[in-house]
């Protein structure tokens, strides 16, 4: 029996990947990494209770992977392998990811899963160019809000906006419509695959600066690239 766990960020790409995955097989559960220190979703900055609300709305078990402060990439790889071995011992056979076109990231994920003998699947991989895919996500009924911005590309005023056609029309030049290069991240509060919508309230807008100690080992919380973008904005959310 195949049991598939989706690596779930809580954002629109994860929700769309789960939608597409569900057309072929029944997903067994969700895997999400969180900051051990802040109990927030890695890169997105979303509170743990909102992540749990998503899992409840989906009716799926949630496996949390807590990332310690100042975690190096080597430490992360070891932690991921350990957590995947744990899921495998509980019957996991496949892991799914919501990546769209980043070849090096796909290779990395496959290598990580191969090391623990888990099959990988990418439900939305190169389904379309991201301009088309962005509209498909919106048209599918997935409703999301912008929770993290790379300050190199966006002013803080884009925080808290809905991921909709107006947002796409206002994107700064060079920004991928799905944010595939880490330009922005979202939180899904409603979707056809949810059994109920998640009531949310906007909290404060937070500025964060990252100064990596080592450009080889340290990985900023919001997914900065080796070019070391260091200014990020976060929209805090609460359950209403």
C-alpha positions in Angstrom: 0.0 0.0 0.0 1.3 3.4 -1.0 1.1 6.2 1.6 2.1 9.7 0.5 3.0 12.5 2.7 3.0 16.0 1.3 5.6 18.5 2.4 3.2 21.3 3.3 4.2 25.0 3.7 0.7 26.2 4.2 0.9 28.3 1.1 -0.9 28.4 -2.3 1.5 26.1 -4.1 1.2 23.4 -1.4 -2.6 23.7 -1.6 -2.6 23.5 -5.4 -0.2 20.5 -5.3 -2.5 18.7 -2.8 -5.5 19.4 -5.0 -3.7 17.9 -8.0 -2.2 15.0 -6.0 -5.7 14.1 -4.7 -6.9 13.5 -8.3 -4.4 10.6 -8.6 -4.1 9.2 -5.0 -5.3 9.8 -1.5 -2.7 11.8 0.5 -2.0 10.3 3.9 -0.6 13.3 5.8 1.3 16.6 5.8 4.9 17.3 6.8 5.9 20.9 7.8 9.1 22.4 9.2 8.8 25.0 11.9 11.2 27.2 13.9 11.9 25.4 17.2 12.4 28.7 18.9 9.4 30.6 17.6 7.0 27.8 16.7 6.3 29.3 13.3 6.4 27.8 9.8 9.8 28.0 8.3 10.1 30.8 5.6 6.5 31.8 6.0 6.5 33.0 9.7 3.0 31.6 10.3 2.0 30.6 13.8 1.8 26.9 14.7 -1.9 27.1 15.6 -2.8 28.4 12.1 -0.9 25.4 10.6 -2.8 23.1 12.9 -6.1 24.8 11.7 -5.2 24.0 8.1 -4.5 20.3 8.9 -7.8 20.1 10.7 -9.6 21.8 7.8 -8.0 19.2 5.5 -8.7 16.3 7.8 -5.1 15.1 7.5 -2.5 14.2 10.1 0.3 16.7 10.5 3.9 15.7 11.2 5.9 18.7 12.5 9.7 19.0 12.0 11.2 21.5 14.4 14.3 23.3 13.1 16.7 24.5 15.9 18.2 28.0 15.9 21.3 28.5 13.8 20.7 25.2 12.1 23.3 24.5 9.4 22.4 22.9 6.1 24.3 19.8 7.2 22.3 19.7 10.5 19.1 20.2 8.5 19.9 17.3 6.1 20.5 15.0 9.1 17.3 16.2 10.8 15.3 15.7 7.7 16.7 12.2 7.1 15.8 11.3 10.7 12.3 12.6 10.4 11.7 10.9 7.1 13.0 7.6 8.6 10.4 8.0 11.3 7.6 8.4 8.8 8.9 5.5 6.8 8.8 3.3 10.0 5.1 4.3 10.2 4.3 3.2 6.7 5.3 6.1 4.4 6.3 5.1 0.9 6.2 8.4 -1.0 6.8 12.1 -0.4 5.2 14.8 -2.5 6.4 18.4 -3.1 4.9 21.5 -4.5 7.9 22.7 -6.5 7.2 24.1 -9.9 10.4 24.6 -12.0 13.6 24.9 -9.9 15.6 22.0 -11.2 18.4 22.1 -8.5 15.7 22.1 -5.7 14.0 19.0 -7.3 17.4 17.2 -7.5 18.1 18.1 -3.9 14.7 16.7 -2.7 15.1 13.5 -4.7 18.6 13.0 -3.3 17.3 13.5 0.2 14.4 11.1 -0.2 16.5 8.5 -2.1 18.8 8.4 0.9 15.9 7.0 3.0 14.3 4.9 0.2 11.2 7.1 -0.2 9.8 7.8 -3.6 9.2 11.4 -4.7 6.4 12.9 -6.6 5.9 16.5 -7.9 2.2 17.0 -8.7 2.5 20.5 -10.3 6.0 20.2 -11.7 6.1 22.2 -15.0 2.3 21.9 -15.4 2.4 25.3 -17.1 4.4 28.5 -16.9 3.9 30.3 -13.7 1.8 33.1 -15.1 -0.7 30.5 -16.3 -0.4 28.5 -13.1 -0.9 31.5 -10.9 -4.3 32.1 -12.6 -5.1 28.4 -12.3 -4.5 28.5 -8.6 -6.8 31.5 -8.2 -9.5 30.0 -10.5 -9.4 26.8 -8.5 -10.9 28.5 -5.5 -7.7 28.6 -3.4 -7.8 31.7 -1.2 -4.5 33.0 0.2 -3.0 36.0 1.8 0.5 37.4 1.5 2.5 36.7 4.7 6.1 37.2 3.7 7.9 39.5 1.3 11.5 39.8 0.2 12.3 43.5 0.7 14.5 43.5 -2.3 11.4 43.1 -4.5 8.5 44.6 -2.5 7.5 47.5 -0.3 5.9 46.4 3.0 2.5 47.6 1.8 2.0 44.4 -0.2 1.8 42.4 3.1 -1.7 41.2 4.0 -3.0 41.4 0.4 -5.0 38.6 -1.1 -3.4 36.5 -3.7 -5.7 37.4 -6.6 -5.6 38.9 -10.1 -5.2 42.4 -8.7 -2.1 41.3 -6.8 -0.7 39.6 -10.0 -1.3 42.8 -12.0 0.6 44.9 -9.4 3.7 42.6 -9.2 7.0 44.5 -9.6 9.0 43.8 -12.7 11.0 40.5 -12.5 8.9 38.9 -9.7 7.7 35.4 -10.5 3.8 35.2 -10.4 4.0 32.2 -8.1 7.0 33.6 -6.1 8.9 30.5 -7.0 12.2 32.2 -6.4 11.3 33.1 -2.8 10.0 36.6 -3.6 6.9 36.2 -1.5 5.0 33.5 0.5 1.3 33.0 1.3 -1.0 31.4 3.8 -4.1 29.6 2.5 -7.2 30.3 4.6 -9.8 28.6 2.4 -9.9 26.2 -0.5 -12.3 23.6 -2.0 -10.2 20.9 -0.3 -10.9 22.4 3.1 -13.9 21.2 5.1 -14.3 24.8 6.4 -12.6 28.1 6.0 -10.1 29.4 8.6 -11.1 32.7 10.2 -8.1 35.0 10.5 -7.2 38.4 11.8 -4.3 40.5 10.7 -1.7 41.3 13.3 1.3 43.5 13.1 3.7 43.8 10.2 7.2 42.8 11.2 10.6 43.7 9.7 13.5 41.2 9.9 17.1 41.6 8.9 19.3 38.6 8.5 23.1 38.7 8.8 24.4 35.2 8.1 27.5 34.2 10.0 28.5 31.8 7.2 27.4 32.0 3.6 27.9 28.3 3.3 26.1 27.0 6.3 23.5 29.4 7.6 20.0 29.5 6.1 17.8 32.5 6.9 14.3 31.8 8.1 12.5 33.2 5.1 14.5 31.3 2.5 17.1 33.8 1.4 19.3 32.6 -1.5 23.1 32.4 -1.6 23.0 36.0 -2.8 21.9 36.7 0.7 18.9 38.9 0.5 18.6 40.1 4.1 15.5 42.3 4.4 12.2 40.5 4.8 8.7 41.6 5.9 6.2 39.4 7.7 2.4 39.7 8.2 1.5 38.2 11.6 -1.8 36.4 11.6 -4.1 35.2 14.4 -7.1 32.8 14.5 -10.2 35.0 14.7 
